[in-house]
Amino acid sequence: MDSYYKLVFKGEIAPDKDLKTVLSAFAALFKISKAKAEKYFDGKNYVLKTNLCKEKAIYMNDKILEIGVICYLNCEQDGNNADSLVLNENKIKSGPVSKERTTLSQHVTSFAGTKDITGFSIKLLLSDVFKKRNDKELEEYYSVGTIATTPNIGTITSEFPRPWLFIRLFGLMLLTYLGFVYSFEYWENLKLLPGLIFVGTFAMPLSVLVFFFETNLPRNISLIKVFKSVLQGGILSLILSLLMFQLTSDLNWLGAPVAGIAEEPGKLIALLLIANAVRYPYILNGLLFGAAVGCGFGAFESAGYAFEILLNEGYESMIDNITLRGVLSPFGHIVWTGMIGAALWKVKKGRAFNISMLFEFTFIRVFLIAVLSHMLWNSGDWMFPWLIKAPFIAIVGWIVIFSFINEGLIEINEIKLLKSKGDLPI
């Protein structure tokens, strides 16, 4: 028996596409009005075409993907002969794209309860990194986030973010750190060591945090607020984590992995204490605030390790530790707390925090990813070799992060669409 396919629309567009352009192209492709086309862009899944042969299905799928609409093919043995764009009021159960093998990304996003990453490429992400910028552009770029400088949601781009400032900050901090290292090794002046430790342990975490600042497309959080969150969130999360270690002392038999059970709740509580204003309602806001807390925690912790190793093992060992923890920092605390923040803001939906939100499955599943990743990270080689588990944890973490960035873009598009229809106040 020949196989037939149905074309299913997920109610989403590729993050690098503009909603108005996609709506026009979608309406033209199916020969319907723009008003009718808008009905399909509500985040639900709809059947667009059924009873398609394989060749026709692939052709239609490619045509729709070209205009930036996210869809997939489902195999069906007996089509219903519907041959026009018919609205299906019943939501279709989620499933893998066609019958191909499910990817790691799809496994991770399925477990995390996030949407699969679409329209993403590293080349697109880094496409603006080496563009020349003048001082005026730099000042305008980071002078956002106050009540007076927050852009209207209707003017925000729908394209996938293209951050570039984070690379320049990292280059500046790396040069500063190397300057401290060279100066100390040449003159052996102890007064240089505090600056060396501070810059060395903050260079990478702070640069990654600026990456999250740049991906916060609503542009409603200022750099001052971000750095304030780093300092407040960093010290609060350290204090709360130390208290959590006391409360979980009965689990010390776990060894180093107990840190995941103690530190992730500590950082979560710190996040709730410093960033619970309803003025910051978006998923991307939660991602940034979580990353700020993780940045502060990770950098202060690294500075503590560096100082301890300096006292016990000497200067060379300290430099090795700063280098190693710097290289690994983009895959640890800043990512884990970032995903926790994004998941919590996804549950909050612009509302004031309520303790019941912590028990919603949408949040719990992401929180578990962070805790289990942290525990596995600290588990040593007795479970998995480091060279296997470290890349795995890193990839899983950033899949979750990019899926939340994708969801943040979808959230912004939905709000823009509602406002354009007059369903929300401008």
Residue pairs with C-beta under 8 A, 6 or more apart in sequence:
1 77
2 53
3 54
3 75
3 76
3 77
4 50
4 51
4 52
4 53
4 75
4 76
4 77
4 78
4 79
5 52
5 53
5 54
5 57
5 73
5 74
5 75
5 76
5 98
6 47
6 49
6 50
6 51
6 52
6 73
6 74
6 76
6 79
7 47
7 48
7 49
7 50
7 52
7 57
7 60
7 61
7 64
7 71
7 73
8 45
8 46
8 47
8 48
8 71
8 72
8 73
8 74
8 92
9 40
9 45
9 46
9 47
9 48
9 64
9 69
9 70
9 71
10 45
10 70
10 71
10 72
10 115
11 40
11 41
11 42
11 43
11 44
11 45
11 46
12 41
12 43
12 69
12 70
12 115
12 118
12 410
13 19
13 22
13 41
13 68
13 69
13 70
13 119
13 158
13 413
14 68
14 69
14 70
14 118
14 119
14 160
15 118
15 119
15 120
15 158
15 159
15 160
15 405
15 406
15 409
15 410
16 68
16 119
16 124
16 159
16 160
17 67
17 68
17 119
17 158
17 159
18 157
18 158
18 159
19 41
19 158
19 413
19 416
19 417
21 68
22 67
22 68
22 69
23 34
23 37
23 38
23 41
24 34
25 67
25 68
26 37
26 40
26 64
26 67
26 69
27 33
27 34
27 36
27 37
29 63
29 64
29 67
30 37
30 48
30 85
32 85
38 417
38 421
39 87
40 46
40 48
40 87
41 413
41 414
41 417
42 414
43 410
43 414
44 91
45 91
45 92
45 94
46 87
46 88
46 92
47 82
47 86
47 88
47 92
48 60
48 64
48 71
48 85
49 57
49 60
49 82
49 83
49 85
50 76
50 79
50 80
50 81
50 82
50 83
51 76
51 79
51 80
51 81
51 82
51 83
52 60
52 79
57 73
58 73
61 71
61 72
61 73
64 71
65 71
68 119
70 118
70 119
72 97
72 98
73 97
73 98
74 92
74 95
74 98
75 98
75 99
94 110
96 102
96 106
97 106
104 395
104 396
104 399
105 116
105 117
105 399
105 403
106 116
108 396
108 399
108 400
108 403
109 115
109 116
109 117
109 399
109 400
109 403
111 365
111 369
112 339
112 343
112 365
112 366
112 369
112 400
112 403
113 361
113 362
113 365
113 366
114 366
114 400
114 403
114 404
114 406
114 407
115 403
115 406
115 407
115 410
116 403
117 399
117 402
117 403
117 406
118 406
119 160
119 406
120 160
120 402
120 406
124 160
124 162
125 160
125 161
125 162
125 163
126 162
126 164
127 162
128 162
128 163
128 164
129 163
129 164
129 167
130 164
131 164
133 141
133 164
138 165
141 165
142 165
142 213
142 223
143 149
144 150
144 151
144 219
144 220
144 222
145 219
145 220
145 221
145 222
145 223
145 224
145 225
146 222
149 219
149 222
150 218
150 219
150 220
151 218
151 219
152 426
153 218
153 412
153 415
153 416
153 419
154 416
154 419
154 420
154 426
156 217
156 218
156 219
156 412
156 416
157 217
158 409
158 412
158 413
158 416
160 405
160 409
161 214
161 215
161 217
161 405
163 210
163 211
163 214
163 215
164 214
165 210
165 213
165 214
166 207
166 208
166 210
166 211
166 213
166 214
167 207
169 206
169 207
169 210
170 203
170 204
170 207
173 199
173 202
173 203
173 206
173 207
174 203
176 199
176 203
177 196
177 199
177 200
177 203
180 192
180 195
180 196
180 199
180 200
181 196
181 200
181 319
183 189
183 192
184 192
184 193
184 196
184 315
193 310
197 303
197 306
197 307
197 310
197 318
197 322
198 303
200 306
200 322
200 326
201 299
201 300
201 302
201 303
201 306
201 322
201 325
201 326
202 299
202 303
203 326
204 326
204 327
204 329
204 330
205 294
205 295
205 298
205 299
205 302
205 329
205 333
205 334
206 230
206 295
206 299
208 291
208 295
208 329
208 330
208 334
209 226
209 230
209 291
209 292
209 295
209 334
212 287
212 288
212 291
212 292
212 334
212 338
213 221
213 223
213 226
213 288
215 284
215 287
215 288
215 405
215 408
216 282
216 284
216 285
216 287
216 288
217 284
217 408
217 409
217 412
218 282
218 284
218 285
218 412
220 279
220 280
220 282
220 285
221 280
221 285
221 288
221 289
226 288
226 292
228 274
229 274
229 275
229 289
229 292
229 293
229 296
230 292
230 293
230 295
230 296
230 299
231 296
232 270
232 274
232 296
233 267
233 270
233 271
233 274
233 275
233 289
233 292
233 293
233 296
233 297
234 293
234 295
234 296
234 297
234 299
234 300
235 296
235 300
236 269
236 270
236 273
236 274
237 263
237 266
237 267
237 269
237 270
237 271
237 293
237 296
237 297
237 337
238 266
238 297
238 300
238 301
239 266
240 265
240 266
240 267
240 269
240 270
241 262
241 263
241 266
241 267
241 297
242 266
243 266
244 261
244 262
244 263
244 265
244 266
245 258
245 262
247 262
248 258
248 261
248 262
251 258
251 261
252 258
254 261
254 375
255 378
255 380
256 378
256 379
256 380
257 374
257 375
257 376
257 378
257 379
258 375
259 374
259 375
259 378
260 370
260 371
260 372
260 373
260 374
260 375
260 377
260 378
261 371
261 375
263 297
263 333
263 374
264 336
264 337
264 340
264 367
264 370
264 371
264 374
267 290
267 293
267 294
267 297
267 333
267 336
267 337
267 340
268 337
268 340
268 344
268 367
270 293
270 297
271 289
271 290
271 293
271 337
271 340
271 341
271 344
272 344
272 353
274 289
274 293
275 286
275 289
275 292
275 341
276 352
276 353
278 350
278 351
278 352
280 286
280 289
280 345
281 345
281 348
281 349
281 350
282 345
282 408
282 411
282 412
283 342
283 345
283 346
283 404
283 407
283 408
283 411
284 342
284 404
284 405
284 408
284 411
284 412
285 345
286 341
286 342
286 343
286 344
286 345
286 346
286 348
287 338
287 339
287 341
287 342
287 345
287 401
287 404
287 405
287 408
288 338
288 341
289 341
289 345
290 337
290 338
290 339
290 340
290 341
290 342
290 344
291 334
291 335
291 337
291 338
291 341
293 337
293 341
294 332
294 333
294 334
294 335
294 336
294 337
294 338
295 333
295 334
297 333
297 337
298 329
298 332
298 333
298 334
299 329
301 333
302 321
302 322
302 325
302 326
302 329
305 321
305 325
306 318
306 321
306 322
306 325
307 318
309 317
309 318
309 321
310 317
310 318
328 390
330 394
331 390
331 393
331 394
331 397
331 398
332 374
332 377
335 397
335 398
335 400
335 401
336 370
336 373
336 374
336 397
337 370
338 401
338 404
339 366
339 369
339 370
339 397
339 400
339 401
339 404
340 366
340 367
340 370
342 366
342 401
342 404
342 407
342 408
343 362
343 363
343 365
343 366
343 367
343 404
344 353
344 357
344 358
344 363
346 362
346 363
346 404
346 407
347 357
347 360
347 362
347 363
348 357
357 363
358 364
366 400
369 396
369 397
369 400
373 393
373 396
373 397
376 383
376 384
376 389
376 393
377 389
377 390
377 393
379 389
383 389
384 392
415 424
418 424
419 425
419 426
